[in-house]
Amino acid sequence: MPQLTQEQATQDVAAAKAAGAGGVEVLGYYLYNSAPGNFAPTNWEVYGWGTPAWKQVFDVVAQAHKDNGMIMDFAMGPNQGQGVPADPDNDGLMWDINAYNVSIPIGDSFNGTIPGWGNGVLQAVVTGLVTSEVNASGVAPSLPNDLAANRLQKTLANSTLQDITNMVEADGSLSIQFPADKEGIEYNLFAIYLVREQERTAADPVTLKGPQTPAQDFVHNGSWTVDHFSVLGAQTVTNFWENCLLVNGTKELLMEVGNYGWEDSVEINPYVYWTRDLPEAFSTKFGYSINKWLPLLFHQNQRWFGAPSEPIWWITDEPDAGNSHIADYRATLTDLYGEYLGALNSWAEQYLDVQYSAQISYNLAMDMQQNIPVVDAPECESLDFSDDIDAYRQYTGPAHLAGKRIVSSECGAVSNEAFQQTLTELMWHVKRSIAGGINQFVFHGYPYSGNYGNTTWPSFATFNYSYSEMHGRHQPAWDYYSDPLNFTARLSYIFQSGVPKIDLAFYQYFTTYPGHRGSNYMLPDLANFGYTYEYISPNNFNLPEAYVQNGVLAPNYQAFKAMIIRANDSLTVEGTTKLAAFANAGFPIIFSGGPPSYLANFNQSGAAYVNQTIQSLINLPNVHVVPYEGLAQSIASIGISPRAKYNVTNDQLYTSWRHDDENDIDYIFVYNDAAGNSLGQGSTTATIEFESVGIPYEYDAWTGEQSQLLNYTQTSNTTSVYFHLAGNQSTIVAFHKLMNATSTQLSQHLESASPHILGISSNSSSGLALKIGSGSGLPSILLSNGSIQSLPSTSASPFTLHNWILLAEHWEPPTNLSDISTIAIKTNTTHLLPDLVSWQSIPGLQNVSGRGYYSTTFTWPPESNNSNSSSPLGALIDFGPVIHTVRASINGYALQPPDTTHATADISSYLVEGTNELQAIVSTTLVNVLRPIWGQLRTSGVAPAVGVPGPQEYGLVGEVTVVPYETVIVEVS
């Protein structure tokens, strides 16, 4: 931080604004709480998170946001935001329990000091008879959604489990005789202790190498992880902010520019997720003590990676192996985590007049969906959710049911893609997110762009070059980021409007969400028929909008048409009661594969109740039992149709629907996902029948243009539109009701048109302007009044451009690799290209990154134009798919930013008779220039954690085509 200059930090904020960002999320990375490579050339006693030096930087960045008219998010602590500086004896810090055990032969006795005595506060002493032990590796007998693990699995006889804590003397001694008339292997005595975990979120100066000095107080001594399962943990965070950071004008400044206080995904590493008051909360919630079940908690109740290894699983001989007690523990933990989140959310709103955002519960042994509604802006991430649309819907369902306007994503992190991520790929992440209901994006990441200790050009790289991306001024594409960022902003604006409308709700109750999220419904049929769906937990059924009206659930929000419950779903008593209420109110319930019967709680009378209740619902006319296979067909046969209906077989078309009640507009995102296809592949065609009427518009999120759709069919309550979308291409359809339409509806429109028709616009209140290209046969159209018209064709055929001049601007590293302040050393080479090819095929450009300035000429009108028509001749330019970015101009006139999945533009108004010049500027990532020096790269003295990346294709790589057309006016009055 001594190398960090206030001037450069201020410039970085301004640069983000110029690139199209609305704000920056400020996070003190602090090496993700890992020690640096050789040494840290910084005294972290002075410059650690939360110190006066840190506050000074924070204030500078906040002021830069104010000066640039931006908003600022801020992490509540260093790294993931999961702790703050504190006295290590603060009761609001992280707690854990440790277990020690000893084996006693059957019929023998234990006399002595219990194991582990003195290593914490005694929580419980438990004894039980071991009846079997096996080596196991599968998931069973775990709870649903748990992960498999190799372990030694020991079974305890439930009838022998005893909590004997009250038998332990004050000095830790215990005397107990074990029965001799039991059959089994041995008895085990467990001693479980409450301990302070003392986990760091930012290391103390003594731990770090370099010019450190001992800390004089806790503010300068690193940061500790706080208790995430108590209000006291939240107060430990907020007290530090109030007393140490929000002073001397910072509070007032943050109230002006602050957007969200924020916490990353919870990545803590206890033996068991715990808090001091959990036993009391457990007893209050479930009416029995957790103590004698504590040995069962020491597997699968810690973080799924980086957690202490526990090779022994203790289970019971109960029918469910004791899982109901683990489920009750997790339910209690979920409640307590909600109290922690609620306290932080309330503080952000009331003390700072900002909002709070957090990445809720995934990675943790809790019901993720229960606490998503607790915060103002729940956030997920493209990395942990694997860009999976189904996984996103597991997160957005509870948020939408709670009326959250924003569901955010930490977007764009991809393993092993540092300095390799293209903006075309980044927009793929965005589109999949929108399809899954996400509507705000925080792009990963944006490092300080100046010199930094023991760090080489091009910039500081988080996670030792393991993840994409380090956006910023060192990227050759930086001057063109505004194109995709403006595209994202327009998408976000539209899909933050109104409320989502979803066809189906999937019932889902998991007590844990370990690992990366993936699909829960694996079959493609629902998507192929157009059904949208989200997942709802029974713990969301108590939200105010979870009620049935006129046969739909949540009428003011998603307006679900039916709920799907599968035979292997887990039930709760309270959730089953709510399901019965929904069904009895006329809401369709669909049991896929049969009704479920598993109760995920320890409640013997409850098990009988849920089974009896579920069985009683089957006789209702709105409750249906259907096979697991063919779900979409079963739903359709019941008479439930999707709001956007189509029938495709390639499992790649998705829609996302918002209704803006204030303006009476329906917005539908239509997306053709081509995951797994190479660049330029995966196009699709489909006719979509929308459950909406009015004047249909198409919104172009790349340019901001809104234009009437003039080729559709319409009934009294539906509108059908034909789409031809390139791979990964998207569009927005908007239905404006007549009174709110921004333009006059023509008396007639097209209902179908031959492939010759390249575009349609309104010529006046009584005419259609058709762009007619070449093709076989005569073009024709079908008007909405039923008349068919044949039209003249054009003889001018599309032609491909050749003989390009490429001026390649090389972005080279500085001679001194530590000179990060230099963007790049730039040199130029010129290349003559008869046809367009990748830079990998051009001599001298294999290990070059930078920008490419392409130019060529063509003659207009084309020689192939033999038409005698008086219709004006125009043209489209077609670049095909774009690897990264492209900006183009015709005769010096700049074209609008193109959709990079299929970059086309109308160039008619810029053409001149004779010679015309096309210029195009493309940019590249940095990976190719970094490959030769990969082994020399360092971040805080640490070399890349991944091997040398492979070469990447750069430049214009497909054919660029000019497509002539004639404009024909069709009068429709």
N, C-alpha and C positions, 0 to 999 in steps of 0.2 A: 503493500500500500504506500510506502514512501515514494515509489516510482509513479504511482497514480497521480496524475495532475488534475486539478479541478477544471482547468481549461479543456482538457481532452474529454473528461467525463461530460462536461456541458455540451461539447461538440457532438459527442455520441448520441445524446438525447435529441439534439436538433437534427442529426442525420437520420435518426429513426423517423422523425416527423416527415422529413423530406422524402423518405422512401415509402411513405404511405401508412405508417403505423399510427395508431391513436394514442399509444402510450407504451411504457416499458414496465416490466415487472422487475423490481429491484431485489436481488438476492445476493447475499454475501456467501459465495460458494465455499470458501475455506477448504478447498481440496476434498470436499465431501467427507470431511473429518478423517482424512488419511494423512500420514506423515509425508513430507515432500521427498524428492529423490535423493539429493545430496545434502542440501541444507536450505532453509528458508532465509534469504538475505534480508530478513525483516524481523524486527523485535515485536512479536505478537503480543507481548505484554502491553505495548503501546497501541498496536493497530488491530487488535482482535475485535470480533463482533461485539457491539454494544459499548465500546469504549468511547471516550470523547472524540478520538480521531475518526472512528467509524461514524459517529453521529455527524461530524463535519461533512464527510463525503455524502451521507444520506441527505443532509440538508441541501447540499449543492445540487444533487440530482433532482430533488423535489423542486427546488427553485427553477431549474432548467425546464421542468415540466410546466410550471406556471408560466414561464416566459414564452414557451412555445405553444401554449393553449392545449396542453395534453393532460391526460389523466395517468395516474401512477398506481400500480399494484405494488405491494411490499410484503415480503416474507416476514413472518412473525419472529423468526430467529435465523441463525446461520444454517447454511446447507438446506435441509428440507424444512426448516422452520419449526423444528420439534423441541426446541428448548431455548433457554436463555442463561446468561450468567446468574448464578445464585450461590448462596451458602450451601455447601454440600450436605448439611444437616437439615435443609429445608424439607418439610414434610410434603411439599407439593412436587417433589421430584419423583422419578420413576421407582416403582416397587416391583418386587419379584418374590417368588417362593422357591426355595431349594429343598430337595428331598434327600434324606439319607436312610438307608435301610440295612437290616441285618437279618440273616436267615437263622431260624431256630428249628431243630428237629421236632417232629411230632411227639408230644408227650414230655418234652423238655421244658425248661424254664429260662427266663431272662432275668438276671439280677445284675444291675450295674447302671452306668451312665448311658442314657440313650444316645444313639449315634448322632454326630453333628452338634452336640451340645456346645453352646457358646458361639455358634455361627449365625446368629440372628435371633429374632423373637420367636419363641415356639408358637406355631400355629395349631398344630394338631399332632397327636400320636395315634397311629392306626395299625391294627393287626388284622391278618387274614390268612387263611389256609390256601396254599398254592396247590391246585389240583392237576394242572398240566402245564407243559411248556413245549412250544414248537418253534422252529424257524419258519418265518413267514415273509412274504414279499408283496402280496396283492393288496388291494384296497380294503376288502372285507376283513374285519367287521366294522369298518369305519362308518361315520355318518355320510349321507350324500354330499358329494362335491369335495370330499377329502382326497388327499393324494396318497398314492401307494408309497411304501417304504420297506426296505429290508430291515428286519428286526427279529429279536427273540421275543416271542409273545407268551406271556404268562397269564394263566387264568386263576382268579381268586374266587373262592366259594362265597357267594353273596351272603349266605346264612352265617358265615363266620366273621364277616367284617365288623370290627368294633372300633369305636372312637374311645380310647382310654386316656385321653389327655389329662383328665382329672386325677389319674393315678400317679402322675409324675410329681416327684417331690420338688421343692424349691431349688435344690442343688442339681436337678436333672437326673436323679436316680430313679430307678423303676424296678419293681419286683413283680413278676407275673408268671403263672404256671399255665402251660398250654395243654389242652386235652390230649389224651392218648388214644381215644376211641374213634379218631377220624381217619378216613382214608384220603391219602394225598401224597404230595412230595415233601412239603415242609411248611412251616409257618414263616411269615415275614412280618417284621416290625418296621414300620415307616415312621420317621420323624421329619416333619415338614416345618420349615422356618420362614418367617417373613424377613426379607432383607431389603436394604436399599440397593438398587441395581447399580447406581453410580455409572451410568452410561453417558458418555460424552456426545454432544452434537458438534462441538468444536473443541479441539484439543487444547490443553493448557500450555503455557509457554515452556514449562520444564520438559514436557514430552517432545516438543518440537526441537529440531536441531537449528543451529545458527546463532545469531547474536541475541540470545534471549536473556532477559533479566527476570528474577523471581517476581511474581505478582504480589502487590502490596494489599490487594483487596479482591473480593470475588468478581468485581466488574472487569478486572484485567486478567482473569484467570480462566479464560475459556468459557464454554457453555455446557450445561447439563440438560439431559433429556427430562422433560417434565412428565408427571403422571397424567396419562391420557384417559384415565378412567375416573376422574374426580373433578369437581368444580375447583378444588384447591389447586390442581395442576394448571387449570386455565388462569386462575388468579395469580399464580406465580409468574406467568407470562405477562399478564396485563400490569401487575405491580411494577415489574421491571420497566416496561414501556412508560408508565406514568411517571416514575421516579427518576429515570435515567435518560430517556430518549425524548419524551414529549415535553420538553422544557425549553425555555428561552426562545419561544416563537415556533418551535417545530410542530407543536400540536395545531396551532392556527394555520400553518402552512399546509400541513397534511389534510386538514379539514377542507382546504381549498382544492387541492389536486388529488387527494386520495380517492381511489376507486374501491379496491378490495384489500383488506388484510388477508393473508393467504398462508395455507400450510400444504406442503407436498404430501404425497402418499406416505402413510405412517410406516416407517422402516426401522422399527425398534427390535431389539434382540434379547428378550428375556427367556428364561426357561419356561415360564408360564405367564401369559398376560394376567396382570394382577394389580390390585390396589388394596389399601388397608381395609377399606370398608366393604369389600366384596362379600365376605361371609354374612354380614348383617343384611346386605341388600338381597343376597340369595335367599336367605331364610324368610325375609319379608315377602318376596315375590312368590316363592314356591312352598313355603310352609314346612320345610325340613332343613336340616343342617347339611352343609356341603362337606363337613370335615371327613367323614369316613370314606368319601368318594375322591378325596384329593389325589391318591396314587394314580387314578385314571387320567388325570389332567396332564400328565407329563409327556404326552405325545400329541402331536398335531395341534397344539395350542400355543405355538410360537411362530415367528415369521418363517415363511416357507423356504427362504434361502438365507444363509449367513447366520442361522440360529444354532445354539448349542446342540450337538448331536445327542439323541436319546435312543440308544439301540434297543432298549427294552420297552415293550408296550405291556401295561398292566390292564387286563380286562376282567370282566366278571362272567360267571356262568348264567347270568340272566338271559332271557331269550334274545335281547338286543345287545348282549355283551357289555351292558352298562352304558350304552351310548345315550340313553335318555338323560342320565345325570350330566354327561358332557354337554348335551344340548341345553339343559337348564343353566349350566355354568355360562355357556356362550350367550344365552338370552340375557342373563344378568349383565354380562360384560357389555353387551350391545346397549342396554339401557344406560349404563354408566358412561360409556363413550358419548352417548347422546347428550348427557348432562355437561360433559366437558365442551363439546361443540357448541351447545346452546349458550353456555356462559361466554365463550369467545365471541359468538355472533351478537349477543346482546351488548357486550362491551363495545364492539366495533360500531354498532348503530348508535348507542346512547352516549358514549364518551367521545367518539371521533366524528360521528355523523357520516361514517362510511359504511360499506357493506363487508361481509366476510365470505370468503371462499375457501374450500378445502377439498382435497381428494379423499373421498369418504370410504374407509373400511376395506377396500380391496387390499389384498395381501394378508388380511387379518381373519382370525377365527370368530367372525361375527356375521350377522345378517346385514350385508352391505346395504340392502334396499331400505331397511328401517330408518337409518339416519340420514339418508340423502335429503329428505325434506327439511332437515334441521337448519341448514345454512342458507344464506341468501343466494349463493351461486355455487352449487355443487359442481365439482370439476373432475373429469376423468383424464385419460391420456391415450394417445394413439398407440404408444409403445405397449403399455400393459394390457390394453384392450385389443391388441393384435390387428388393428384396423378392421375389426370384425363388426359388421353392421348389426348382427344379432346381439353381440356383446354390448354394443352401445345401447341397444334397446332395453337391456337389463338395467341400465343405469338411468336412462331418461324416463322410463315409465313412472317411477315414484316421484321424480322431480316434476314432471308434467301434471301428475295427479295432485301435487301440492301447489300448483299454480306458479311454479318458478319460471320467470321470464327468461332467465339465462341458464343454460347448461353448457359449461365451458370445457375446453380440452387443451391440455398441454400437448401441442401437436407437432409432429415431424421428427421425433427422435427415432432413429433406426439403427440397430446394431451394425457395427462395422461399415458405416457410411460416412465417416467424418470427411468433409471437404469433397464429397462425391454426390450429394443430393441435388437433383435438378429441381427447378421450380415447377416443372410439369409434374414431377412425382409428388412434390409437396401439395400441389392442388388436388392430386388424387387422394391424399390423406384427408383434405378438407371435404371433398365431395362425398367420400364414404361416411364421414362424420355427419354431414348434413342429412344424408339418407338415414342415418341412425338416430336423428333427433338432436344432435349437437348444434349449437348456434353461436358459439363464441370461441375464438382461437387465440392462444398464447403460444407463439412459435418458439421452438427450442433450437438454439439459444442465441443470445446476443452478448458476446463478451466485451469487456472494456478493450478498446482497440489500440491503446498505447503500449509503450514498453512495459514489461513485467519481468520480475526477477527470474533468472534461469529458464526463460521461455524464449522460444525461437519464432521467427516469421513462419506463417502469416499472422498468427494470433494465439492467444491462450486457448487451449482446447480442453473442455471438460472431460472427465472420465478417461483421460489419457488417450484421446483420439478414438475412443471406442464407439461413439455415437454421433450421428448428425444432429444439428449442423451448426457451424459457427458463422452465423450471418453477420454481415457488416461490410465496412468499406474496403476490406481486402478482397472481397469477392468480385470478380469481373462483372457479374450481373447486377451489382448493387444499384447502379443508376437506373435499372429497369425493374427493380422490385415493386415499384408502384403499380405495375400492371397486375400481377397476381394479388397484391395486397388490396388494391381497389376492388378486384373481383371478389375477394373474400369479404371485404367490408359490405359490399352490396348484398351478397348472399346473407350475411349475418343480419343486416338491417331488415330484410324481408322476412327472414325466419325467426326474428325476435318479435315480429308483429303478430298481434292476435294470439290465438291459442292453437295448439296442435289438435288435429282430428285423426284418430287412429281406429282402424277397423276392429281389431281383436285384442283382448288381454290374455296373456298367458299367466296362469297362477305359477308362482315360483317361491319356494321357501328353502333356502340353504342356511345352515348355521355357520358356514365358513366360506371364504372366497380366497383360497390360496392360489398363488401362481398367476400366470397371464390368463386373462379372461378369453373365452372363446364361445362359440355358438352353443346354445342349449337345445334349440330346435334345429336338427341337422339336415332335414329334408328340404328340397328346393320347391316343393309344390306350392306353398303359400305365396312365395315371391313370384313364381311363374304365372299365377292367376291374378296377381295384383294386390293381394291382401297385405296390409300393413299391420304390425302388431308391436306391442310392448309387454314387458313383464312387470307384474305387481306382486309384492309380498303380502301375505295375510297381515303382517305388521303395518301395512299401509292402509288397511281397511278402515281404520278409525280416523283417517283424514276427513276434513269437513266435506269435501266434494265426492267422497266415495259413497254415493247413494244412487238409487235407481229412479229414473223418471221416464215415463213413456217407453219402457222397455230397453233403455240404454243406461249404462253405468257412467257416472261422471258427466252428466249432460252439458255442463258448462265448460268442460275441458276436453278430454279426449273423445267423449261420447262413444265409448266402446259398444259395439253391437253384440258381442258375445264374449264369454270367458272360456278358455280351454284349460282343463285340468287333466293331467295324465295319471295313468295307473300307478306310476312310481313316484308321484309327488308326495311330499311330507306335509302332514296336517298339523294344525294346532287347534286347541279347543275353541279359543276366541275366534280364530279365523273361520272355523267350521260354522259357528253360530252366525257370522256375518254372511257366509256363502248361502246359508239357508234363507236369510233375510233377502238377499239379492234374488234368489230363485223364486221365492214366494211373491216378490214384487213384480215378477214377469220377465226378469232378465234371463236371456238364454245362457244356459250352462252346458258345455260340451265335455263329456268324459271321454277322452281319447285313449283307447286301449282298455277301457274299463274304469270303474271308480277306484280311487286310492283308499288305502286303509291304514297307512303307517302314521302313527302319532309320534312326533318328534319332541316329546316331553315325558317326564316321569309322572304319570297320572293314570292309575289303573282304572278308575271310574271314567276318566276322560276318554280312554281308548274305546270303551263300550259306547260312550256317547257319540263320538265322532263317526263310528261305523254305523250306528243306528240312524244318525241324522243324514249321512250321505245316502244310505240306502233309501231313506224316505223321500229323498228328492227325485229319485229316478222315475217315479210315477207322474211327476208334473209334466204337462205338455210342452213346456219350454226347456226341459232338461233332456239331453240326448246322449246316449251311449253309442260311440262309433268306433270302428277299428282304428288302430294307430296309423296304418298305411292309408293313403288316399284322403288325408285330412281335408285338403282344399275342396275336393269333390264332395265330401260329406257336408262341409259347411255350406257349399253352394246348394246342395240338395235340400237343406233346411230352409233355404230362401234368404240367406244372408249373403249380400253381394259386397264386394270391395268398393270403396269410393272412387278408386281409379282402377278400372277393370281392363285386363288384357289377358292374352294367352300366349306366352312364349315358352320355349323349351330350353333356352340356353342359360337360365338362372343368372341373368345379369342386369335385368331392368328393375329399377327401384323408384318409388315415389315417396315424397314426404309432403304432408298437407298442413297448411295453417289457414285458419279462418280469422279474418280481421272484422270483428263485429262492428266496430266503430265506423269503418268505411264500407262495410258490406262487400268485402272482397275475399275470394278464395285464392290462395297462392299454393301452387303445387310444384315442387321440385321434381324434375324428371331426369333420371341419371342412368346412363348405360355403362355399367361397370365391366371393364375388360381386364380384370386382375388375371395375371398369368399369361396374357397375350403380349407379344412383342409390340414395339412402337408402331402405330398405324394399323394394327389389327384389332379385331373384335367389334366391328360395326354391327348394328342391328336395326331392324325396322319393326314397327309395331303400330297398331291403331289402339289408342287408349280411350275408353269410354269414361268420362268424368261425371261424377254425380253432382253436377253443377251447371247452371245456365247463366245467361247474361252475355255481355260482349267479351269474347276471349281475346286475351293479349299474350304476346310473348315478350318476356323481359330478358334482355341481354346483359348479364352481370359483368361481362368484359368491357362493355362500352357505356352501360347505363341507359341504353335506348329501350323504349317501350313502343311496340308496334302491334297493331291489330292483327290477329290471326284471321285469314280470309279463306282458308280451306278447311272446312269442318262440316260435320252434320250435327243436327240438334233436334232433340225431342222436347217435350214439355218439361223434363227434369234432368236430361243428360246431354252432354256434348261429347262427340267423338272426334279425335284429332289424330292424323297420321304423322308418325315421327320416323325420321331416318337419322340416327345418331352415330357418330364415329365412336371408336373405342374410347371409353372414359369421358365422353362428352356429356354435358348436362345442359339443361335449359330450365326456365321458369315459365309456367303458364299461370296467368291470372285471369279470373273471371270477375269483371266489373259489372255490377248490377246497372241497369239502364240509367237510373237517376244519377249514378255517380261516375258514369263513363266520361273519359276525358276527350272523346271524339264521337262523332255521329256514327251510328250503326247504319251501314249500307242496307238498302232494301233487299239485295241479293248478295250471296257470297258463293264461293266454290264449294262443292261437296266432294269432288275428285278431280284430278288432273293427271295428264300423261307425264312421263318422266322428263319430257322436254322442258317443262315449266321449272325454271330455276329459282323463281322468286315472285311474290305477289305483293302489291301494295295498293293503297287506295289512291286513285288519280284525282278524284274530287268526291263530292257527295253522291255522285251517280256513276262512277266509273272505276274499273279495276285496271291496274297497270301490270301486265304479265311480262316477265322476262323469259323469252323463249330461246332455248339453246338448240343445238343441232341434235339429230337423232334419226333413227329409222322411222318411216311412216310419218303421217301428219299429226301434229299435236292437237289435242282436244280437251275440252273441259266440260264438267257437268255442273250446272248452276243449281242453286237451292230451289229454284222454281221448277226444276225438273227438265229444263231445256239443255240440250247438248250442242256445243258449238265447236266446229273445226276451225283451226287457226293456221296461218301460214307458218312455215318453218324457215329457219335460217340455214344458209349454206356454209356459213363460217364455222369451221371446226376448231376445237381446242388445239393449242399448240404449246409444245414444251420449249422452255428457254434454255439456250446453250451458251457456250463461250463466255464464261464468267471470269472476272478478275477478282481475286481474293487478296485483300491486304490483311494479313494476320498480325494483330498487335500482341506481341509476346509479353506476358506478365511474369517476370523473373524475380527470384528472391534477391535481396540485397547481398552484397559481398559479406557483410557482417550479419549473420543470421539472427543475431539478437536485436537487430534494428527493426522492431515491429512498427515504429512510427512511420516508416516508409511504406506506402501502399504496395509498390512494386517498381522494379526497374523495367521500363517499357521500351521495347525495340520492335521494328516492323520488318516484315518480309512480304514479298509480292509473289503470287502464284497464279498462273493461267490455267483455267480448268475448262476443258471442252464440255465436261458434264460434272454435275455435283457429286462429290464423294466425301466420305468421312475424313477428318484430319488424320486419322490413323493410316490412310492410304495416300497421303500427300507427303513426299519426301521433306524431311526437316521439321515436321509438325507433330511427330509422335509423342514427344514429351513436352509439349507446349500447351500452356493454358493462357487464356486472355479473351480477346474479342476478335471477331472476324467481320470485316467490312467487305460485303459482296456487291458487285455491280455488273450489269449486263444491259444490253439494249435490244429492242425489238421494233419492228415496223408496224404502224397502224394506219389504216385498217389492214387486216391480214390479206394475203394474196388469195386465200381460199374463199374470200367473200365475193360470191358471184350473184348475190341477191339483187333483184331489181326493186325490192321493197322500199317504200319510202319511210318505213319505220326506222327510228334512230338505232344505231348500232352501239352497244355498250359492252363492257367486259368485267369479269371477275378475275382476280388473281388468286391462285390456290397454291399455298406452300405445303399443303399436306400437314402431317404431324410435326411438331417442333420438339427437339430434344430438351431445350432449356428455355431460352428467350429469343424473341425476334422483334425487331422494329423495322419497318419498311417505309419507303417513300417512292412515289412516281413523279418524275420530273421535278423533284424538289419538294413535293407536297407530301407531308407526313400522313400515313394511314393510321386509322384508329388501332388500338391494341387488339390483336387477334386472339381468338380462342386457340390455345396452343395444341389442343387435341386435333383440330382440323382448321388450320389458319387460312382463312379466306377473307377477302374484302372486295367491295365494289370499287373499281378504279375508273369508272366511266368519265366522271367529271374532271379527271386529271389528264386524260389522254389528248394527244395532239396528232394531227395528221403528219405522217412521216416517222422520224426516229423518236422513240421514247426510251427513257432511262429508268431502270428499276435499281434501287439501292436497298440493301438489307443489312442490318447489323445483328449479329448473334453474339452471345456470350457463352462462356464455358464455366465449369467448376474449376477447382484448383488441383484436382487429384493428379492430373498428368504431369504437371510441373513439379509436384511434390514427390512423385515416385522415385526419381533418382536420388533425392536427399532424405528419403523417409527415415533412414537410420540415424540421421543427425537431428531430427526434430525432438524438441523437448518442451514439456509444460511443467513448470516448477521443478525442473531437473529430471523429470521422469520421461522416458522414451515411450513411443507409442506401444500400447498394449496389444495391438493387432499387427499382423504382418503387412508387407507391402501390398497395397491394393493392385488389382489388375487395371489395365488401361481402359479409358472410357471413350466412347464415340463422341466426337464434337462436330459442330458445323451444320450447314444445310446438307442433309443426306438423301432427300428424296427429290423427285422431279418437281420443279416449279412450273405451273401451267397457267396460261392465259385462256380463259373460257369466254368466247364472244357470245353475245345474245342480242336479239332484237326485242324492243319494247312494243307490245301491242296493247292498245286500249280497248277494253270491252265495256260497253255501256250496259248498266244493269238497272236503270231507272224504269 
